[in-house]
């Protein structure tokens, strides 16, 4: 028996060796995912910038970028208006797609982490519906205090207010429960839907058309001023997401173990929800309602690289940016002289994906992917 045990221990890997091998495979997979996403994103940026009614070749796009950086290399666009189209029309839209996509992807990862549910998304706390109420309000009553920025600012403030209301109503005796937050979010979303319907009823034909178009989501008409307005808020949200990543990993162990490990669960929930509002509020304000990006991207990446938030959050930023950039590219090139709503495209793709994810999670009895 002793000889058999000795042979067995000598021929089979130890638990630590098996664990090290597993970590090595996960690390390799993570490096491949980050490398693939980065390469795909750079390629998509170049292709998206050159695609449209006025075609600019990839080499000319690269040459234009290099010239802007002061590097005299590559060829400039051959069309006389090519460079102006790139920097005045295409690049602002591309950058906004990257910002909005990364914000939605990270927000999805944060919501899934703080709720402990791989099917959670930012809409749970009323961010999108609150933003829609604010936008509808200024559209119907034709409020133009801040000019073209009135609708985005109103949408962002309404989304932040709605999020805080959901969190405030969910608190009881200084604590919040995930189930209570979800139920309050459902109730607030229902009230928001009623208000949106009321505003649509009050509005004239032009206001109704504007509300419908805004709710479908679009990056049409984005300029550098909009990028400059939205970038600081999203930068704060993305930076803040990185600061809570480790604590979200501890929260995944359960509330009681997380508290024993020094995590202030209530503060973490509030901080995370505010971060989600900072990310999704500006995105919805300038791009309209774009669903399923945060849900699907974060969930799929969790399946591939695991649930560790320090790697999942930046991967979700890259994945969300890539998905939205490709969706916007298709939206403005699929039909000549037309700009399809992005929200419609993401819903058509994200809806079936959500059904698949739901069935998968149900078969796993609610476990993490």
TABEL-V8301 format. One record per residue. N is the residue number from 1. RES is the residue in one small letter. SS is DSSP state (H for helix, E for strand, C for the rest). PSI is psi in radians with two decimals (* if undefined). NEAR is the number of other ideal C-beta (glycine too) atoms within 12 Angstrom. Layout:
{{N/RES/SS/PSI/NEAR} {N/RES/SS/PSI/NEAR}}
This chain:
{{1/x/C/-0.76/7} {2/x/H/-0.69/8} {3/x/H/-0.72/9} {4/x/H/-0.74/11} {5/x/H/-0.68/11} {6/x/H/-0.77/11} {7/x/H/-0.73/11} {8/x/H/-0.76/13} {9/x/H/-0.47/14} {10/x/H/-0.56/11} {11/x/H/-0.39/10} {12/x/C/2.47/13} {13/x/C/2.58/14} {14/x/C/2.93/13} {15/x/H/-0.65/11} {16/x/H/-0.65/10} {17/x/H/-0.72/13} {18/x/H/-0.71/13} {19/x/H/-0.72/13} {20/x/H/-0.67/14} {21/x/H/-0.70/15} {22/x/H/-0.78/16} {23/x/H/-0.64/16} {24/x/H/-0.73/14} {25/x/H/-0.72/17} {26/x/H/-0.72/21} {27/x/H/-0.75/18} {28/x/H/-0.76/16} {29/x/H/-0.69/22} {30/x/H/-0.75/26} {31/x/H/-0.74/17} {32/x/H/-0.71/17} {33/x/H/-0.81/29} {34/x/H/-0.73/26} {35/x/H/-0.75/16} {36/x/H/-0.76/21} {37/x/H/-0.73/34} {38/x/H/-0.81/21} {39/x/H/-0.76/16} {40/x/H/-0.65/22} {41/x/H/-0.75/31} {42/x/H/-0.76/24} {43/x/H/-0.75/21} {44/x/H/-0.63/32} {45/x/H/-0.80/33} {46/x/H/-0.76/29} {47/x/H/-0.78/27} {48/x/H/-0.69/40} {49/x/H/-0.55/41} {50/x/H/-0.12/35} {51/x/C/2.50/30} {52/x/C/-2.92/30} {53/x/C/-0.59/19} {54/x/C/1.85/23} {55/x/C/2.37/20} {56/x/C/2.22/34} {57/x/C/2.69/23} {58/x/H/-0.68/24} {59/x/H/-0.62/18} {60/x/H/-0.60/27} {61/x/H/-0.82/36} {62/x/H/-0.74/27} {63/x/H/-0.70/27} {64/x/H/-0.73/33} {65/x/H/-0.78/30} {66/x/H/-0.71/17} {67/x/H/-0.64/21} {68/x/H/-0.50/18} {69/x/C/0.04/12} {70/x/C/0.27/8} {71/x/C/2.03/12} {72/x/C/1.34/11} {73/x/C/2.67/15} {74/x/C/2.95/20} {75/x/C/2.46/21} {76/x/C/2.79/26} {77/x/C/2.34/29} {78/x/C/-0.55/17} {79/x/C/2.41/20} {80/x/C/-0.49/10} {81/x/C/0.11/18} {82/x/H/-0.82/28} {83/x/H/-0.69/27} {84/x/H/-0.69/17} {85/x/H/-0.73/26} {86/x/H/-0.88/37} {87/x/H/-0.36/26} {88/x/H/-0.43/20} {89/x/H/-0.95/30} {90/x/H/-0.93/42} {91/x/H/-0.69/30} {92/x/H/-0.70/31} {93/x/H/-0.71/39} {94/x/H/-0.80/39} {95/x/H/-0.71/33} {96/x/H/-0.67/44} {97/x/H/-0.70/47} {98/x/H/-0.77/40} {99/x/H/-0.85/41} {100/x/H/-0.77/52} {101/x/H/-0.78/50} {102/x/H/-0.68/44} {103/x/H/-0.77/49} {104/x/H/-0.70/55} {105/x/H/-0.81/52} {106/x/H/-0.71/49} {107/x/H/-0.68/53} {108/x/H/-0.75/52} {109/x/H/-0.69/53} {110/x/H/-0.79/49} {111/x/H/-0.73/46} {112/x/H/-0.60/43} {113/x/H/-0.78/45} {114/x/H/-0.47/45} {115/x/H/-0.17/37} {116/x/C/0.53/30} {117/x/C/2.13/29} {118/x/C/-0.05/34} {119/x/C/0.23/34} {120/x/C/2.70/34} {121/x/C/2.92/42} {122/x/H/-0.51/50} {123/x/H/-0.28/40} {124/x/H/-0.67/41} {125/x/H/0.25/53} {126/x/C/0.28/47} {127/x/H/-0.90/54} {128/x/H/-0.80/50} {129/x/H/-0.64/41} {130/x/H/-0.74/42} {131/x/H/-0.68/47} {132/x/H/-0.67/47} {133/x/H/-0.80/41} {134/x/H/-0.74/38} {135/x/H/-0.78/46} {136/x/H/-0.64/39} {137/x/H/-0.87/31} {138/x/H/-0.51/34} {139/x/H/-0.81/34} {140/x/H/-0.75/30} {141/x/C/0.11/19} {142/x/C/0.85/17} {143/x/C/2.21/19} {144/x/C/0.70/14} {145/x/C/-0.70/13} {146/x/C/0.39/18} {147/x/H/-2.32/14} {148/x/H/-0.27/18} {149/x/H/0.00/25} {150/x/H/-0.84/22} {151/x/H/-0.85/38} {152/x/H/-0.74/37} {153/x/H/-0.76/30} {154/x/H/-0.69/33} {155/x/H/-0.75/44} {156/x/H/-0.82/40} {157/x/H/-0.70/30} {158/x/H/-0.64/36} {159/x/H/-0.72/45} {160/x/H/-0.75/34} {161/x/H/-0.76/28} {162/x/H/-0.75/41} {163/x/H/-0.78/45} {164/x/H/-0.62/26} {165/x/H/-0.79/29} {166/x/H/-0.80/39} {167/x/H/-0.75/37} {168/x/H/-0.76/20} {169/x/H/-0.36/22} {170/x/H/-0.24/33} {171/x/E/2.42/20} {172/x/E/2.16/15} {173/x/C/0.66/9} {174/x/C/0.16/12} {175/x/E/2.79/19} {176/x/E/2.59/31} {177/x/C/2.51/21} {178/x/H/-0.76/30} {179/x/H/-0.70/16} {180/x/H/-0.73/24} {181/x/H/-0.75/37} {182/x/H/-0.79/28} {183/x/H/-0.72/20} {184/x/H/-0.67/30} {185/x/H/-0.70/37} {186/x/H/-0.76/22} {187/x/H/-0.79/23} {188/x/H/-0.68/36} {189/x/H/-0.66/32} {190/x/H/-0.75/16} {191/x/H/-0.73/23} {192/x/H/-0.73/38} {193/x/H/-0.69/24} {194/x/H/-0.72/18} {195/x/H/-0.70/27} {196/x/H/-0.76/34} {197/x/H/-0.65/21} {198/x/H/-0.73/17} {199/x/H/-0.66/30} {200/x/H/-0.68/27} {201/x/H/-0.67/15} {202/x/H/-0.53/18} {203/x/C/2.76/25} {204/x/C/-3.09/16} {205/x/H/-0.75/11} {206/x/H/-0.75/13} {207/x/H/-0.71/25} {208/x/H/-0.75/21} {209/x/H/-0.70/16} {210/x/H/-0.71/24} {211/x/H/-0.79/34} {212/x/H/-0.79/26} {213/x/H/-0.72/26} {214/x/H/-0.68/42} {215/x/H/-0.42/36} {216/x/H/-0.32/28} {217/x/C/2.31/42} {218/x/C/2.61/35} {219/x/C/0.25/42} {220/x/C/2.34/27} {221/x/C/0.14/21} {222/x/C/2.34/36} {223/x/C/3.05/23} {224/x/H/-0.51/19} {225/x/H/-0.72/19} {226/x/H/-0.69/32} {227/x/H/-0.76/29} {228/x/H/-0.55/20} {229/x/H/-0.63/26} {230/x/H/-0.47/41} {231/x/H/-0.79/27} {232/x/H/-0.76/15} {233/x/H/-0.75/35} {234/x/H/-0.59/44} {235/x/H/-0.73/23} {236/x/H/-0.76/22} {237/x/H/-0.75/42} {238/x/H/-0.71/41} {239/x/H/-0.72/20} {240/x/H/-0.61/29} {241/x/H/-0.65/44} {242/x/H/-0.54/25} {243/x/H/-0.39/20} {244/x/C/0.02/35} {245/x/H/-0.84/34} {246/x/H/-0.71/23} {247/x/H/-0.54/30} {248/x/H/-0.59/37} {249/x/H/-0.71/28} {250/x/H/-0.65/28} {251/x/H/-0.51/36} {252/x/C/-0.34/31} {253/x/C/-0.27/20} {254/x/C/2.69/16} {255/x/H/-0.81/24} {256/x/H/-0.85/12} {257/x/H/-0.66/15} {258/x/H/-0.72/26} {259/x/H/-0.71/19} {260/x/H/-0.49/13} {261/x/C/0.14/19} {262/x/C/0.21/14} {263/x/C/2.20/27} {264/x/C/1.69/20} {265/x/H/-0.75/32} {266/x/H/-0.78/26} {267/x/H/-0.66/22} {268/x/H/-0.75/34} {269/x/H/-0.82/37} {270/x/H/-0.79/28} {271/x/H/-0.77/29} {272/x/H/-0.73/46} {273/x/H/-0.67/47} {274/x/H/-0.70/32} {275/x/H/-0.72/41} {276/x/H/-0.71/55} {277/x/H/-0.69/44} {278/x/H/-0.53/36} {279/x/H/-0.87/52} {280/x/H/-0.61/57} {281/x/H/-0.99/48} {282/x/H/-0.61/41} {283/x/H/-0.85/54} {284/x/H/-0.63/53} {285/x/H/-0.69/47} {286/x/H/-0.42/47} {287/x/H/-0.11/50} {288/x/C/-3.01/40} {289/x/C/2.04/45} {290/x/C/1.88/52} {291/x/C/2.88/41} {292/x/C/-0.25/41} {293/x/H/-0.90/53} {294/x/H/-0.66/51} {295/x/H/-0.95/45} {296/x/H/-0.79/41} {297/x/H/-0.89/45} {298/x/H/-0.69/50} {299/x/H/-0.81/40} {300/x/H/-0.71/34} {301/x/H/-0.58/40} {302/x/H/-0.64/38} {303/x/H/-0.55/26} {304/x/H/-0.84/27} {305/x/H/-0.02/34} {306/x/C/3.06/24} {307/x/C/0.05/32} {308/x/C/2.03/28} {309/x/H/-0.56/35} {310/x/H/-0.48/24} {311/x/H/-0.57/31} {312/x/H/-0.68/44} {313/x/H/-0.91/45} {314/x/H/-0.59/30} {315/x/H/-0.66/42} {316/x/H/-0.60/50} {317/x/H/-0.80/44} {318/x/H/-0.78/38} {319/x/H/-0.74/44} {320/x/H/-0.72/51} {321/x/H/-0.74/40} {322/x/H/-0.79/39} {323/x/H/-0.81/42} {324/x/H/-0.62/48} {325/x/H/-0.74/42} {326/x/H/-0.67/33} {327/x/H/-0.71/41} {328/x/H/-0.65/47} {329/x/H/-0.78/32} {330/x/H/-0.68/27} {331/x/H/-0.62/35} {332/x/H/-0.02/33} {333/x/H/-0.21/23} {334/x/C/-0.66/20} {335/x/C/2.24/13} {336/x/C/2.37/10} {337/x/C/0.52/10} {338/x/C/2.65/14} {339/x/C/1.77/27} {340/x/C/2.56/27} {341/x/C/2.27/31} {342/x/H/-0.71/47} {343/x/H/-0.60/36} {344/x/H/-0.75/27} {345/x/H/-0.81/31} {346/x/H/-0.56/41} {347/x/H/-0.71/25} {348/x/H/-0.59/20} {349/x/H/-0.74/27} {350/x/H/-0.55/34} {351/x/H/-0.99/19} {352/x/H/-0.62/15} {353/x/H/-0.69/24} {354/x/H/-0.72/29} {355/x/H/-0.73/17} {356/x/H/-0.79/22} {357/x/H/-0.70/31} {358/x/H/-0.78/22} {359/x/H/-0.64/13} {360/x/H/-0.79/22} {361/x/H/-0.63/24} {362/x/H/-0.69/14} {363/x/H/-0.44/12} {364/x/C/0.18/15} {365/x/C/0.64/8} {366/x/C/0.14/14} {367/x/C/2.85/17} {368/x/C/2.50/26} {369/x/C/*/26}}
